[in-house]
């Protein structure tokens, strides 16, 4: 008679035969924008990764600089300040994620991407890093616009073949 698989912990299947325990997910992408829900999603993602013995890549997507002005004298200074502040915020968000990952004993890489299309950047990073799961908040800083499911999360769900776990 064939033995039936038994669950020993999430993501692993073991049998009484000689099969080895193999985690279902090995590399999670954890996008963060620094919002309260995004921070909660990354904390949960780290717990999830620890349980599955997976590694994570944290990503923060900052917007590109755009100007609608006729006063070109201010543009360069304004652009530099905007880019520096955006990068500093992304670094701070990812530093919190990296610190929490270190505390949990979860291997973690971080990446900052500049893009006006966060969902495309998230998918691109997930694919280029070989992530097999994207875990993200149901909405970020634009929560009022999309009460049920944030527009970036919705776009990631619609445009990727990588499984997405949405945290609410």
C-alpha positions in Angstrom: 0.0 0.0 0.0 1.2 3.5 -0.9 1.9 5.8 2.0 0.0 9.1 2.2 1.9 12.4 2.6 1.7 14.0 6.0 2.2 17.7 6.8 5.0 18.3 9.2 5.1 22.1 8.8 3.9 24.6 6.2 5.5 24.2 2.8 7.0 20.8 3.4 5.7 17.4 2.5 7.2 14.3 3.9 6.2 10.7 3.5 7.3 7.5 5.2 9.2 6.7 2.0 12.6 8.2 1.3 11.5 11.5 0.0 13.3 14.5 1.3 11.5 17.5 2.9 11.4 20.3 0.3 10.1 23.8 1.0 7.4 25.0 -1.4 8.8 28.6 -1.4 12.5 29.4 -1.3 12.7 33.1 -2.1 10.1 35.7 -1.2 9.9 39.2 -2.5 8.6 41.7 0.1 7.8 45.1 -1.4 7.5 48.0 1.0 6.4 51.6 0.8 6.8 52.3 4.5 3.0 52.5 5.1 1.7 50.8 8.3 0.0 48.0 6.4 3.1 47.5 4.2 5.3 47.2 7.3 2.9 44.7 8.9 3.0 42.7 5.6 6.8 42.6 5.6 6.9 41.5 9.3 4.4 38.7 8.5 6.4 37.9 5.4 9.6 37.5 7.5 7.8 35.1 9.8 6.5 33.2 6.8 10.0 33.0 5.3 11.5 31.8 8.6 8.9 29.1 8.8 9.7 27.9 5.3 13.4 28.4 5.7 13.3 30.8 2.7 15.3 33.9 2.0 13.8 37.3 1.1 14.4 40.3 -1.1 13.0 43.6 0.1 12.2 46.1 -2.6 11.1 49.8 -2.3 10.1 51.6 -5.5 10.5 55.3 -5.6 8.9 57.6 -8.2 10.7 59.3 -10.9 11.0 63.1 -10.8 8.6 65.1 -13.0 8.3 68.9 -13.3 5.5 71.0 -14.5 6.9 74.5 -14.3 8.2 77.4 -16.4 10.9 78.3 -13.9 13.8 76.2 -15.1 16.3 77.8 -12.7 14.8 75.7 -9.7 14.5 72.4 -11.6 17.9 70.9 -11.0 18.0 71.7 -7.2 14.5 70.5 -6.8 15.2 67.3 -8.7 18.3 66.5 -6.6 16.4 67.2 -3.3 13.4 65.1 -4.5 15.6 62.2 -5.5 17.7 62.3 -2.3 14.6 62.4 -0.1 12.9 59.6 -2.0 16.1 57.5 -1.8 16.5 58.3 1.9 12.9 57.2 2.7 13.4 54.0 0.7 16.6 53.3 2.5 14.9 53.8 5.9 12.1 51.5 4.9 14.5 48.8 3.7 16.8 49.2 6.7 13.8 48.4 9.0 13.1 45.3 6.9 16.8 44.2 6.9 17.1 44.7 10.7 13.9 42.6 11.3 15.2 39.9 8.9 18.5 39.7 10.7 16.7 39.4 14.0 14.6 36.6 12.6 17.7 34.9 11.1 16.2 35.2 7.6 18.7 35.9 4.7 17.7 39.2 3.2 18.8 41.3 0.2 17.4 44.8 -0.4 16.9 46.7 -3.6 15.7 50.3 -4.4 14.2 50.8 -7.8 13.2 54.2 -9.4 10.0 53.8 -11.5 6.7 55.5 -12.1 5.1 52.1 -12.4 5.7 50.2 -9.1 3.9 47.1 -10.1 6.2 46.7 -13.1 9.3 47.2 -11.0 8.0 44.7 -8.4 7.5 42.1 -11.0 10.8 42.8 -12.7 12.7 42.4 -9.4 10.8 39.2 -8.5 11.7 37.7 -11.9 15.3 38.9 -12.0 16.0 37.7 -8.4 14.3 34.3 -9.0 11.6 34.8 -6.4 8.9 32.2 -6.2 6.4 34.2 -4.1 5.5 37.9 -3.8 4.0 38.8 -0.5 2.6 42.3 -0.3 0.0 44.5 1.4 -3.5 44.8 0.0 -2.9 48.5 -0.3 -0.2 51.0 0.5 -0.2 54.7 0.8 -3.1 55.1 -1.6 -5.5 53.1 0.7 -8.4 55.4 0.4 -8.4 55.1 -3.4 -8.8 51.3 -3.4 -10.4 50.1 -0.2 -10.6 46.5 -1.1 -7.4 46.0 -3.0 -4.7 48.6 -3.8 -4.1 49.5 -7.4 -0.5 48.4 -7.4 -1.3 45.1 -5.7 -4.1 44.6 -8.2 -1.8 45.3 -11.1 0.9 42.9 -9.7 -1.8 40.2 -9.4 -3.0 40.8 -13.0 0.5 40.9 -14.6 2.6 38.3 -13.0 2.8 34.5 -13.2 4.6 34.4 -9.8 2.2 33.5 -7.0 1.2 36.5 -4.9 0.2 36.3 -1.2 -1.8 39.4 -0.3 -1.7 40.6 3.3 -4.8 42.5 4.7 
